[in-house]
Amino acid sequence: MENSIVIRPALEADLPAILDIYNEAVQNTTAIWNETLVDLPNRRMWLADRMAKKHPVLVADRNGDVLGYATYGIWRTIEGFRQTMEHSVYVRKGSQGGGIGSSLMRALISEAQARQIHVLVACIEAENSGSIKLHEKLGFKTVGKFSEVGQKFGRWLDLLCMQLRL
């Protein structure tokens, strides 16, 4: 049991690890289309905002080491979309492929169902085959693709949109 992963709500003490995971993705991947690194006060405000809106932030914890996190938030601000949420899931570099993303997503899906969310939306860079496969495995269906709607690392990126009806 010593090496088992526990999925639990994020605590303020987890923010340095969440910050590192986020900034690594910003700096080195197209999983996040932001180009600006954030600091710890930014992540504190982010977590406080999620908590105030009752949007879960879950972490994958192995012996006090945060290996990934998942959350969801408002997809569109118009009231008619209040039961549709867009989610994010990130796993620390070097820890991908071991089931952490799946465990986080299953827990996030359960949270969404308990809160009567109707649809989870995933917007994924179209060449991110690992994330696409993860979402397909969990039952997400591709519903569209936007071509060249964003830029990072000097190139245009396509956005693949997937959804899971709960």
Buried (B, 14 or more C-beta within 10 A) or exposed (E): EEEEBEBEEBEEEBBEBBBBBBBBBBEEBBBBBEEEEBEEEBBEEBBEEBBEEEBBBBBBBBEEEBBBBBBBBEBEEEEEBEEBBBBBBBBBEEBBEBBBBBBBBBBBBBBBEEBEBBBBBBBBBBEBEEBBEBBEEBEBEBEEEEEEEBEBEEEEBBBBBBBBEB
